[in-house]
Amino acid sequence: MKILVDTCVWSLALRRNETDKHALVEELTELVAELRVQLIGPIRQELLSGVKTKKQFSSLKKYLAAFPDLPLDSADFELAAEFFNLARSKGIQGSNTDYLICAVAHRHRLPIFTTDQDFERYASVLPIRLYQMRLR
């Protein structure tokens, strides 16, 4: 099964120091080796935004080039808006990007690998699945 990996997990693995022994990084490394990782353009943009130097930007861009973007279409954006409206009607706020991630994951039947607690709230009202790390 493929997995849609959220920005926070990528960021932990690629942009922070001292990640060698972190369980999330180990899990992502295994998913990459198993060719199970999926990426979308908005997550790629978030990862590349705020990088401090051109050298770091180029290095990160080159690394991410190994992961083609899952194509997005109008139905994804429409479903994201529907999810936004549904969640808001239940008192749950979120970003447009988060709801787009939810929509794409739902359409492709992908669990979302994230550490962002907002997705637990989304999952309480939206038909999405969150990825559960394997036991070590």
Rosetta blueprint (number, residue, H / E / L):
1 M L
2 K L
3 I E
4 L E
5 V E
6 D L
7 T H
8 C H
9 V H
10 W H
11 S H
12 L H
13 A H
14 L H
15 R L
16 R L
17 N L
18 E L
19 T L
20 D L
21 K L
22 H L
23 A H
24 L H
25 V H
26 E H
27 E H
28 L H
29 T H
30 E H
31 L H
32 V H
33 A H
34 E L
35 L L
36 R L
37 V E
38 Q E
39 L E
40 I L
41 G H
42 P H
43 I H
44 R H
45 Q H
46 E H
47 L H
48 L H
49 S L
50 G L
51 V L
52 K L
53 T L
54 K H
55 K H
56 Q H
57 F H
58 S H
59 S H
60 L H
61 K H
62 K H
63 Y H
64 L H
65 A L
66 A L
67 F L
68 P L
69 D E
70 L L
71 P L
72 L L
73 D L
74 S H
75 A H
76 D H
77 F H
78 E H
79 L H
80 A H
81 A H
82 E H
83 F H
84 F H
85 N H
86 L H
87 A H
88 R H
89 S H
90 K L
91 G L
92 I L
93 Q L
94 G L
95 S L
96 N H
97 T H
98 D H
99 Y H
100 L H
101 I H
102 C H
103 A H
104 V H
105 A H
106 H H
107 R H
108 H H
109 R L
110 L L
111 P L
112 I E
113 F E
114 T L
115 T L
116 D L
117 Q L
118 D H
119 F H
120 E H
121 R H
122 Y H
123 A H
124 S L
125 V L
126 L L
127 P L
128 I L
129 R L
130 L E
131 Y L
132 Q L
133 M L
134 R L
135 L L
136 R L
